[in-house]
Amino acid sequence: MQRARCYLLGETAVVLELEPPVTLATQKRIWRLTQRLADVPEVVEAIPGMNNITVVLRDPHLLALDAIERLQRWWEESEALEPDSRTVEIPVVYGGEAGPDLPIVAEYAGLSPSQVVELHASIDYVVWFLGFQPGFPYLGGLPAQLATPRRAEPRVSVPAGSVAIGGAQTGIYPLSTPGGWNLIGRTELPLFNPTLAEPVLLRPGDTVRFIPRREGVC
């Protein structure tokens, strides 16, 4: 079992953080712990992350030390959560104006842009967690060959729907925002719509498949 450490975060929360590596099995146990904490009266919110979970407390001055002890124990007891996974297909225009960093990723990987597209779209990714923006999926499963360092200078504005690679991760920007990931394509499928009863398209545990629309490929 991976070792875990718990610590205070600011004045209102505690964090349980696991040592590397990040694995799907670990994420499933984090999902289960998040589910368990939802029923604890002293907890305002449990926020799953990658190899970590942040717990916001109602009365942190009295509960913080007890929460740290309980989190550690509950992690050791936790089992994997197998969610009701859906498969969601994401149509993507790769390259060109939609993916201006595709040539950079290709050069770093030692591949042609078309080979990057083929490899990126050949994987069934799993949503490990949502963060950064409402509905931003951090997807597990990116081929190691496509891992590319983030840009040295982040963009002031990344268009909504941009499909990107940042380090060993791939994800999709639901909203226009500054960002430093490498943009390789774009989808018109909305990932976040606040007017809907369920505003976020994807959930942790979902499987994502990218479907290339090749007219944009460099």
Backbone as CSV, one residue per row, in Angstrom:
resi,resn,N_x,N_y,N_z,CA_x,CA_y,CA_z,C_x,C_y,C_z
1,MET,0.840,-1.198,0.000,0.000,0.000,0.000,0.878,1.252,0.000
2,GLN,0.463,2.252,-0.821,1.228,3.489,-0.864,1.169,4.216,0.480
3,ARG,2.279,4.815,0.848,2.317,5.591,2.080,1.564,6.893,1.883
4,ALA,0.931,7.362,2.949,0.165,8.602,2.902,0.590,9.493,4.052
5,ARG,0.523,10.793,3.812,0.753,11.743,4.889,-0.406,12.725,4.920
6,CYS,-0.765,13.180,6.103,-1.843,14.146,6.283,-1.271,15.429,6.872
7,TYR,-1.819,16.553,6.425,-1.329,17.833,6.949,-2.436,18.886,6.830
8,LEU,-2.269,19.968,7.591,-3.207,21.079,7.551,-3.002,21.895,6.276
9,LEU,-4.113,22.401,5.728,-4.056,23.286,4.575,-4.792,24.572,4.949
10,GLY,-4.042,25.630,5.178,-4.659,26.869,5.622,-5.311,26.695,6.977
11,GLU,-6.454,27.354,7.161,-7.132,27.335,8.451,-8.405,26.503,8.444
12,THR,-8.772,25.940,7.287,-10.084,25.281,7.210,-10.044,23.846,6.714
13,ALA,-8.895,23.358,6.278,-8.889,22.051,5.610,-7.688,21.210,6.014
14,VAL,-7.829,19.920,5.765,-6.718,18.982,5.900,-6.581,18.220,4.584
15,VAL,-5.373,17.762,4.320,-5.072,17.071,3.072,-4.465,15.719,3.389
16,LEU,-4.908,14.703,2.647,-4.230,13.415,2.640,-3.546,13.283,1.287
17,GLU,-2.231,13.118,1.313,-1.442,13.071,0.085,-0.661,11.769,0.034
18,LEU,-0.699,11.116,-1.122,-0.029,9.833,-1.298,1.291,10.010,-2.029
19,GLU,2.228,9.141,-1.723,3.491,9.160,-2.454,3.265,8.590,-3.853
20,PRO,4.116,8.930,-4.843,3.988,8.361,-6.189,4.161,6.842,-6.136
21,PRO,3.689,6.140,-7.184,3.168,6.674,-8.442,1.682,6.962,-8.376
22,VAL,1.197,7.670,-9.394,-0.239,7.870,-9.571,-0.774,6.721,-10.412
23,THR,-1.762,6.021,-9.905,-2.334,4.893,-10.635,-3.847,4.971,-10.594
24,LEU,-4.490,4.295,-11.526,-5.947,4.250,-11.545,-6.473,3.556,-10.293
25,ALA,-5.777,2.525,-9.835,-6.211,1.829,-8.623,-6.235,2.775,-7.423
26,THR,-5.224,3.635,-7.325,-5.185,4.616,-6.244,-6.337,5.601,-6.371
27,GLN,-6.590,6.069,-7.592,-7.681,7.013,-7.794,-9.021,6.411,-7.396
28,LYS,-9.207,5.134,-7.667,-10.468,4.486,-7.298,-10.655,4.454,-5.784
29,ARG,-9.566,4.281,-5.060,-9.657,4.315,-3.599,-9.925,5.735,-3.101
30,ILE,-9.364,6.735,-3.785,-9.646,8.123,-3.440,-11.121,8.434,-3.687
31,TRP,-11.679,7.934,-4.799,-13.106,8.145,-5.067,-13.956,7.552,-3.943
32,ARG,-13.584,6.363,-3.477,-14.340,5.716,-2.400,-14.258,6.534,-1.114
33,LEU,-13.079,7.024,-0.786,-12.925,7.830,0.419,-13.728,9.129,0.299
34,THR,-13.743,9.730,-0.886,-14.549,10.934,-1.113,-16.023,10.644,-0.867
35,GLN,-16.475,9.517,-1.364,-17.867,9.110,-1.173,-18.177,8.914,0.310
36,ARG,-17.277,8.312,1.030,-17.479,8.060,2.460,-17.551,9.379,3.238
37,LEU,-16.696,10.329,2.877,-16.645,11.594,3.609,-17.891,12.447,3.365
38,ALA,-18.607,12.185,2.269,-19.816,12.958,1.979,-20.880,12.777,3.063
39,ASP,-20.807,11.683,3.813,-21.802,11.394,4.853,-21.335,11.795,6.251
40,VAL,-20.185,12.449,6.350,-19.652,12.844,7.653,-20.130,14.260,7.972
41,PRO,-20.886,14.461,9.061,-21.458,15.785,9.349,-20.420,16.890,9.509
42,GLU,-19.241,16.558,10.016,-18.227,17.584,10.264,-17.537,18.073,8.995
43,VAL,-17.807,17.417,7.867,-17.126,17.736,6.613,-18.018,18.617,5.743
44,VAL,-17.490,19.775,5.335,-18.198,20.657,4.406,-18.094,20.122,2.985
45,GLU,-16.872,19.709,2.612,-16.638,19.245,1.246,-15.387,18.384,1.217
46,ALA,-15.428,17.331,0.414,-14.254,16.496,0.153,-13.917,16.625,-1.326
47,ILE,-12.690,17.041,-1.623,-12.293,17.365,-2.996,-11.205,16.390,-3.431
48,PRO,-11.532,15.440,-4.313,-10.506,14.507,-4.780,-9.559,15.163,-5.760
49,GLY,-8.287,14.825,-5.652,-7.287,15.289,-6.593,-6.500,14.110,-7.116
50,MET,-5.356,14.368,-7.679,-4.505,13.299,-8.184,-3.539,12.874,-7.085
51,ASN,-3.774,11.679,-6.550,-2.993,11.148,-5.432,-3.203,11.952,-4.152
52,ASN,-4.340,12.651,-4.039,-4.614,13.392,-2.819,-6.103,13.649,-2.673
53,ILE,-6.502,14.012,-1.471,-7.867,14.441,-1.209,-7.816,15.560,-0.180
54,THR,-8.555,16.633,-0.447,-8.626,17.777,0.452,-9.988,17.782,1.127
55,VAL,-9.988,17.919,2.454,-11.224,17.859,3.228,-11.417,19.193,3.946
56,VAL,-12.502,19.885,3.600,-12.848,21.159,4.237,-13.752,20.868,5.431
57,LEU,-13.380,21.411,6.617,-14.057,21.082,7.873,-14.983,22.214,8.321
58,ARG,-16.056,21.842,9.011,-16.995,22.844,9.532,-16.398,23.618,10.711
59,ASP,-15.656,22.931,11.536,-15.086,23.561,12.727,-13.620,23.146,12.838
60,PRO,-12.773,23.670,11.952,-11.397,23.178,11.866,-10.580,23.374,13.130
61,HIS,-10.873,24.398,13.912,-10.073,24.642,15.111,-10.225,23.500,16.116
62,LEU,-11.381,22.866,16.140,-11.616,21.763,17.071,-11.373,20.397,16.432
63,LEU,-11.552,20.304,15.104,-11.601,18.995,14.455,-10.349,18.629,13.671
64,ALA,-9.432,19.566,13.458,-8.326,19.316,12.528,-7.485,18.110,12.923
65,LEU,-7.045,18.050,14.153,-6.176,16.933,14.562,-6.917,15.611,14.508
66,ASP,-8.185,15.614,14.919,-8.981,14.389,14.843,-9.193,13.981,13.390
67,ALA,-9.414,14.966,12.507,-9.626,14.658,11.095,-8.388,14.043,10.464
68,ILE,-7.221,14.545,10.838,-5.978,13.975,10.312,-5.850,12.511,10.714
69,GLU,-6.137,12.220,11.968,-6.039,10.840,12.447,-7.055,9.948,11.736
70,ARG,-8.288,10.439,11.594,-9.322,9.622,10.959,-9.068,9.431,9.469
71,LEU,-8.592,10.482,8.792,-8.288,10.344,7.374,-7.244,9.262,7.135
72,GLN,-6.218,9.275,7.958,-5.167,8.274,7.820,-5.733,6.875,8.005
73,ARG,-6.583,6.722,9.017,-7.165,5.403,9.282,-8.122,4.998,8.167
74,TRP,-8.964,5.915,7.722,-9.932,5.591,6.679,-9.249,5.262,5.362
75,TRP,-8.127,5.937,5.086,-7.407,5.598,3.866,-6.913,4.156,3.928
76,GLU,-6.385,3.756,5.058,-5.882,2.395,5.200,-7.002,1.364,5.073
77,GLU,-8.235,1.769,5.410,-9.378,0.865,5.332,-10.104,0.930,3.996
78,SER,-9.822,1.944,3.196,-10.638,2.201,2.008,-10.426,1.141,0.935
79,GLU,-11.480,0.929,0.173,-11.451,0.009,-0.947,-11.650,0.801,-2.239
80,ALA,-11.484,0.129,-3.355,-11.663,0.797,-4.641,-13.149,1.011,-4.920
81,LEU,-13.463,2.138,-5.524,-14.816,2.417,-5.984,-14.858,2.202,-7.487
82,GLU,-15.743,1.308,-7.926,-15.958,1.092,-9.351,-17.209,1.868,-9.752
83,PRO,-17.042,3.085,-10.281,-18.209,3.911,-10.581,-18.971,3.399,-11.794
84,ASP,-20.177,3.921,-11.967,-20.952,3.619,-13.170,-20.334,4.402,-14.317
85,SER,-19.373,3.774,-14.968,-18.593,4.468,-15.990,-19.354,4.549,-17.304
86,ARG,-19.287,5.717,-17.909,-19.840,5.917,-19.238,-18.692,6.110,-20.224
87,THR,-18.945,5.803,-21.476,-17.975,6.112,-22.529,-18.479,7.334,-23.284
88,VAL,-17.646,8.381,-23.302,-18.017,9.640,-23.944,-17.046,9.901,-25.089
89,GLU,-17.590,10.046,-26.291,-16.762,10.342,-27.460,-16.667,11.854,-27.641
90,ILE,-15.433,12.320,-27.834,-15.166,13.748,-27.977,-14.630,13.995,-29.388
91,PRO,-15.420,14.610,-30.287,-14.898,14.921,-31.626,-13.886,16.058,-31.544
92,VAL,-12.751,15.904,-32.217,-11.660,16.875,-32.108,-11.119,17.224,-33.488
93,VAL,-10.971,18.511,-33.739,-10.171,18.979,-34.868,-8.751,19.164,-34.345
94,TYR,-7.827,18.403,-34.895,-6.430,18.460,-34.466,-5.627,19.394,-35.370
95,GLY,-4.672,20.113,-34.776,-3.727,20.909,-35.542,-4.321,22.198,-36.082
96,GLY,-3.527,22.899,-36.887,-3.963,24.157,-37.461,-4.254,25.186,-36.376
97,GLU,-5.230,26.048,-36.620,-5.597,27.052,-35.635,-6.164,26.414,-34.379
98,ALA,-6.773,25.252,-34.515,-7.364,24.565,-33.362,-6.307,23.965,-32.446
99,GLY,-5.159,23.598,-32.993,-4.105,22.960,-32.206,-2.733,23.469,-32.590
100,PRO,-2.420,24.728,-32.252,-1.174,25.335,-32.737,0.091,24.691,-32.192
101,ASP,0.001,23.930,-31.098,1.198,23.313,-30.520,1.399,21.868,-30.973
102,LEU,0.568,21.395,-31.888,0.737,20.020,-32.372,2.133,19.790,-32.951
103,PRO,2.684,20.709,-33.755,4.048,20.492,-34.262,5.089,20.414,-33.147
104,ILE,4.884,21.165,-32.072,5.832,21.140,-30.955,5.805,19.775,-30.272
105,VAL,4.602,19.264,-30.028,4.477,17.938,-29.417,5.087,16.883,-30.331
106,ALA,4.840,17.011,-31.635,5.370,16.043,-32.596,6.898,16.046,-32.591
107,GLU,7.482,17.237,-32.595,8.944,17.328,-32.581,9.522,16.736,-31.302
108,TYR,8.899,17.037,-30.169,9.386,16.528,-28.891,9.294,15.002,-28.838
109,ALA,8.237,14.448,-29.451,8.026,13.002,-29.425,8.797,12.265,-30.514
110,GLY,9.347,13.009,-31.472,10.031,12.376,-32.586,9.063,11.722,-33.555
111,LEU,7.868,12.321,-33.688,6.835,11.788,-34.561,6.379,12.873,-35.519
112,SER,5.624,12.478,-36.531,4.962,13.464,-37.384,3.676,13.906,-36.692
113,PRO,3.130,15.085,-37.040,1.855,15.499,-36.464,0.750,14.470,-36.643
114,SER,0.690,13.856,-37.810,-0.344,12.845,-38.048,-0.173,11.642,-37.128
115,GLN,1.070,11.271,-36.852,1.322,10.155,-35.935,0.912,10.513,-34.504
116,VAL,1.131,11.770,-34.115,0.694,12.218,-32.790,-0.818,12.096,-32.679
117,VAL,-1.530,12.568,-33.699,-2.995,12.488,-33.696,-3.440,11.041,-33.591
118,GLU,-2.843,10.191,-34.403,-3.234,8.780,-34.400,-3.006,8.151,-33.033
119,LEU,-1.859,8.454,-32.422,-1.552,7.870,-31.123,-2.443,8.454,-30.034
120,HIS,-2.622,9.762,-30.045,-3.449,10.410,-29.021,-4.883,9.908,-29.067
121,ALA,-5.400,9.659,-30.262,-6.791,9.236,-30.418,-6.964,7.724,-30.333
122,SER,-5.884,6.991,-30.121,-5.977,5.525,-30.081,-6.253,4.983,-28.678
123,ILE,-6.271,5.873,-27.673,-6.341,5.464,-26.276,-7.737,5.690,-25.715
124,ASP,-8.200,4.756,-24.888,-9.374,4.989,-24.060,-8.890,5.582,-22.741
125,TYR,-9.117,6.874,-22.547,-8.669,7.573,-21.349,-9.712,7.439,-20.240
126,VAL,-9.251,7.585,-19.007,-10.149,7.573,-17.852,-10.065,8.920,-17.155
127,VAL,-11.226,9.480,-16.811,-11.256,10.738,-16.056,-10.839,10.436,-14.626
128,TRP,-9.658,10.897,-14.230,-9.162,10.632,-12.881,-9.752,11.598,-11.875
129,PHE,-9.876,12.866,-12.262,-10.563,13.826,-11.404,-10.841,15.080,-12.214
130,LEU,-11.710,15.939,-11.681,-12.043,17.213,-12.297,-11.454,18.333,-11.453
131,GLY,-10.889,19.339,-12.105,-10.290,20.418,-11.338,-9.852,21.554,-12.223
132,PHE,-9.251,22.574,-11.609,-8.727,23.750,-12.291,-9.853,24.664,-12.762
133,GLN,-10.791,24.119,-13.554,-11.992,24.814,-13.979,-13.177,23.887,-13.751
134,PRO,-14.402,24.405,-13.725,-15.563,23.516,-13.661,-15.589,22.574,-14.868
135,GLY,-15.487,21.281,-14.600,-15.563,20.294,-15.669,-14.272,19.990,-16.382
136,PHE,-13.124,20.569,-15.933,-11.843,20.269,-16.590,-11.417,18.853,-16.217
137,PRO,-11.349,17.923,-17.193,-10.988,16.545,-16.868,-9.486,16.303,-16.948
138,TYR,-8.929,15.780,-15.893,-7.559,15.274,-15.934,-7.653,13.805,-16.315
139,LEU,-7.110,13.470,-17.484,-7.308,12.150,-18.067,-6.072,11.281,-17.874
140,GLY,-6.284,10.092,-17.371,-5.205,9.129,-17.219,-5.098,8.254,-18.444
141,GLY,-3.854,7.937,-18.836,-3.645,7.016,-19.940,-2.862,7.577,-21.096
142,LEU,-2.400,8.839,-21.001,-1.634,9.412,-22.106,-0.393,8.563,-22.387
143,PRO,-0.169,8.151,-23.641,1.054,7.404,-23.959,2.295,8.185,-23.543
144,ALA,3.244,7.498,-22.948,4.444,8.164,-22.434,5.176,8.930,-23.524
145,GLN,5.108,8.443,-24.766,5.822,9.102,-25.862,5.278,10.507,-26.133
146,LEU,4.022,10.765,-25.745,3.414,12.064,-26.016,3.579,13.056,-24.863
147,ALA,4.135,12.613,-23.754,4.343,13.530,-22.628,5.264,14.666,-23.060
148,THR,4.800,15.894,-22.864,5.518,17.081,-23.335,5.491,18.142,-22.243
149,PRO,6.635,18.749,-21.914,6.629,19.786,-20.870,5.671,20.920,-21.195
150,ARG,5.131,21.518,-20.161,4.264,22.676,-20.357,5.049,23.825,-20.988
151,ARG,4.333,24.735,-21.578,4.956,25.891,-22.220,5.708,26.739,-21.202
152,ALA,6.834,27.278,-21.613,7.603,28.144,-20.715,6.830,29.416,-20.398
153,GLU,6.060,29.906,-21.369,5.230,31.096,-21.169,3.775,30.725,-21.430
154,PRO,2.956,30.668,-20.389,1.540,30.344,-20.589,0.852,31.372,-21.491
155,ARG,-0.167,30.915,-22.182,-0.988,31.820,-22.988,-1.900,32.642,-22.074
156,VAL,-2.160,33.864,-22.503,-3.087,34.713,-21.759,-4.507,34.183,-21.894
157,SER,-4.825,33.577,-23.054,-6.171,33.069,-23.276,-6.111,31.785,-24.092
158,VAL,-6.661,30.723,-23.542,-6.806,29.446,-24.238,-8.283,29.293,-24.591
159,PRO,-8.626,29.021,-25.848,-10.037,28.909,-26.223,-10.734,27.741,-25.528
160,ALA,-12.001,27.935,-25.216,-12.806,26.847,-24.661,-12.836,25.677,-25.637
161,GLY,-12.772,24.468,-25.097,-12.785,23.267,-25.923,-11.416,22.796,-26.358
162,SER,-10.363,23.520,-25.981,-9.014,23.135,-26.400,-8.591,21.820,-25.749
163,VAL,-8.097,20.910,-26.575,-7.534,19.638,-26.109,-6.033,19.841,-25.992
164,ALA,-5.475,19.476,-24.851,-4.102,19.879,-24.574,-3.330,18.798,-23.845
165,ILE,-2.008,18.935,-23.900,-1.088,18.055,-23.178,-0.220,18.923,-22.282
166,GLY,-0.138,18.534,-21.008,0.721,19.220,-20.052,1.500,18.192,-19.265
167,GLY,2.774,18.019,-19.576,3.543,16.960,-18.927,3.010,15.602,-19.359
168,ALA,2.716,14.752,-18.378,2.238,13.398,-18.663,0.718,13.315,-18.680
169,GLN,0.046,14.468,-18.773,-1.415,14.501,-18.715,-1.998,15.083,-19.994
170,THR,-3.210,14.656,-20.302,-3.978,15.321,-21.336,-5.320,15.714,-20.738
171,GLY,-5.898,16.787,-21.274,-7.162,17.263,-20.741,-7.827,18.197,-21.728
172,ILE,-8.976,18.763,-21.320,-9.770,19.637,-22.183,-10.175,20.868,-21.385
173,TYR,-9.933,22.046,-21.942,-10.329,23.296,-21.288,-11.826,23.544,-21.530
174,PRO,-12.660,23.510,-20.496,-14.092,23.763,-20.712,-14.404,25.229,-20.998
175,LEU,-13.586,26.143,-20.469,-13.833,27.568,-20.587,-12.578,28.274,-21.078
176,SER,-12.759,29.429,-21.675,-11.615,30.239,-22.076,-10.896,30.737,-20.824
177,THR,-9.578,30.561,-20.806,-8.810,30.880,-19.604,-7.331,30.975,-19.954
178,PRO,-6.509,31.630,-19.150,-5.060,31.494,-19.323,-4.640,30.036,-19.088
179,GLY,-3.579,29.616,-19.757,-3.137,28.233,-19.574,-1.797,27.979,-20.207
180,GLY,-1.081,26.992,-19.659,0.265,26.704,-20.123,0.442,25.341,-20.765
181,TRP,-0.663,24.618,-21.011,-0.541,23.317,-21.655,-0.384,23.490,-23.158
182,ASN,0.105,22.455,-23.824,0.305,22.464,-25.274,-1.013,22.130,-25.973
183,LEU,-1.487,23.036,-26.814,-2.776,22.872,-27.477,-2.594,22.066,-28.760
184,ILE,-3.252,20.902,-28.825,-3.109,20.043,-30.002,-4.388,19.932,-30.808
185,GLY,-5.507,20.419,-30.271,-6.769,20.337,-30.998,-7.865,21.059,-30.250
186,ARG,-9.096,20.956,-30.795,-10.219,21.626,-30.155,-11.505,20.865,-30.469
187,THR,-12.390,20.848,-29.482,-13.707,20.249,-29.665,-14.777,21.317,-29.500
188,GLU,-15.884,21.147,-30.209,-17.028,22.039,-30.051,-18.027,21.487,-29.043
189,LEU,-17.757,20.311,-28.506,-18.661,19.703,-27.533,-18.528,20.438,-26.197
190,PRO,-19.595,21.019,-25.673,-19.489,21.750,-24.394,-19.223,20.797,-23.228
191,LEU,-18.232,21.148,-22.417,-17.938,20.353,-21.229,-18.574,20.934,-19.971
192,PHE,-19.000,22.204,-20.054,-19.617,22.836,-18.885,-20.723,23.763,-19.359
193,ASN,-21.930,23.542,-18.811,-23.082,24.382,-19.130,-23.855,24.632,-17.840
194,PRO,-23.710,25.809,-17.232,-24.311,26.058,-15.922,-25.832,26.076,-15.934
195,THR,-26.456,26.098,-17.120,-27.914,26.121,-17.184,-28.536,24.733,-17.064
196,LEU,-27.714,23.691,-17.156,-28.229,22.330,-17.091,-28.304,21.833,-15.658
197,ALA,-29.200,20.865,-15.422,-29.310,20.269,-14.094,-28.006,19.587,-13.703
198,GLU,-27.329,18.975,-14.665,-25.992,18.403,-14.463,-25.043,19.189,-15.364
199,PRO,-24.452,20.276,-14.859,-23.725,21.209,-15.733,-22.418,20.675,-16.296
200,VAL,-21.851,19.651,-15.678,-20.549,19.126,-16.092,-20.756,17.866,-16.926
201,LEU,-20.128,17.817,-18.093,-20.318,16.686,-19.001,-19.728,15.393,-18.462
202,LEU,-18.497,15.466,-17.927,-17.762,14.257,-17.538,-17.743,14.083,-16.029
203,ARG,-17.585,12.821,-15.614,-17.492,12.479,-14.200,-16.236,11.634,-13.974
204,PRO,-15.677,11.664,-12.766,-14.570,10.751,-12.479,-14.978,9.304,-12.753
205,GLY,-14.097,8.590,-13.435,-14.377,7.206,-13.787,-14.877,7.020,-15.200
206,ASP,-15.346,8.099,-15.848,-15.794,7.982,-17.233,-14.621,7.640,-18.149
207,THR,-14.948,6.951,-19.251,-13.975,6.679,-20.306,-14.176,7.697,-21.419
208,VAL,-13.075,8.267,-21.894,-13.118,9.285,-22.944,-12.367,8.776,-24.170
209,ARG,-13.020,8.913,-25.309,-12.379,8.591,-26.585,-12.396,9.837,-27.462
210,PHE,-11.234,10.193,-28.002,-11.149,11.321,-28.917,-11.357,10.822,-30.351
211,ILE,-12.258,11.485,-31.066,-12.573,11.111,-32.442,-12.034,12.206,-33.362
212,PRO,-10.963,11.909,-34.127,-10.348,12.961,-34.948,-11.243,13.409,-36.096
213,ARG,-11.271,14.694,-36.313,-11.777,15.307,-37.530,-10.542,15.865,-38.227
214,ARG,-10.062,15.173,-39.206,-8.687,15.346,-39.670,-8.454,16.599,-40.484
215,GLU,-9.506,17.368,-40.805,-9.258,18.538,-41.636,-8.342,19.567,-40.989
216,GLY,-8.159,19.494,-39.661,-7.314,20.474,-39.011,-5.864,20.043,-38.869
217,VAL,-5.527,18.801,-39.182,-4.188,18.290,-38.917,-3.148,18.972,-39.790
218,CYS,-2.024,19.365,-39.136,-0.932,20.003,-39.878,-0.277,18.994,-40.820
